[in-house]
């Protein structure tokens, strides 16, 4: 696909074409003027010579016509007059065999006179002037292109400023007032279009948040009904072991659905994080309890008296989700360890751990889209080192309480 020409380069090329056109017109005008001046001077000079010599000849004064290197005069009946000149019409003519010679044929009181003037030095000057005009045209074109390039940089500076303002916009939609910073022309129209688009994004985001709030309320209601019905059925003394086993599976599914719903709503929020200082050990214990349905007896927490500045509710959702992913692949005691800006979750098992689930080069890769979005929202990076170990990089050095 052919790449479009940059805007500034287009301005420079247009200026270069304009310079070429103006320089060419000026050069042609100067050359035409010089040619016209040469014609006028040679015509008036030869006519003046013819009138002067005609007056002398008509008055009976003996006078020889000039025969110099530059100027020669002949009567029409002079045998020395070349035949090619004798056949020329009245007026000024150029010698077809010698471009430096100009011939004037005049009818006077003394008869028809023919004068020939040699303008070789003037013709040489004209040829030099032609070469000079070519050079002037080339320099004028180059100078126009350079000036056009400089002026284009000044002209597109507001466009660059507008582009920088657009690039600085955050990911979350917000109202902008870019049109107030630019002129009321085509650039202002572009800025107003961006402002209008941002306003539509803000409205769409508000509608999305309202939808999520309604969906959260409407989804929680049937989940609560299902969980209540399961609890009633579990209290039935006549239920068989097989039925109780199936009811337990249904209850786990409802609990998992509720957790996924909480994670989805947390990841979809557009509101800024309400970060606060949280004790790291408490945060990890709450996450382990949330992941094990209130039974965290097999969890070992290794952390000092440090605090982390984060949003506790969403951090607990992310850590609990990662713990559940680990326990889906391996069973055994869970060890949670905090060291500097890393939190490590590890399943303790006697056998060597299996192959890595996810390549550790990923910045935020948890294996599920919801947890990935939660990690990105918190600014954390997640990497599964193996099937039994995951490392969370919070990007913040915990502070000692």
Secondary structure, 3 states (H helix, E strand, C coil): CCCCCCHHHHHHHHHHHHHHHHHHHHHHHHHHHHHHHHHHHHHHHHHHHHHHHHHHHHCCCCCCCCECCCEEEEECCCCCCCHHHHCCCCEEEEECCEEEEEEEEEEECCEEEEEEEECHHHHHHHHHHHHHHHHHHHHHHHHHHHHHHHHHHHHCHHHHHHHHHHHCCCCCCCCCCHHHHCCCCHHHHHHHHHHHHHHHHHHHHHHHHHHHHHHHHHHHHHHHHHHHHHHHHHCCCCCCHHHHHHHHHHHHHHHHHHHHHHHHHHHHCCCCCCCEEEEHHHHHHHHHHHHCCCCCCCEEEECCCEEEEECHHHHHHHHHHHHHHHHHHCCCCEEEEEECCEEEEEECCCCCCCCCCCCCCCCECCCCHHHHHHHHHHCCEEEEEECCEEEEECCCCCEEC
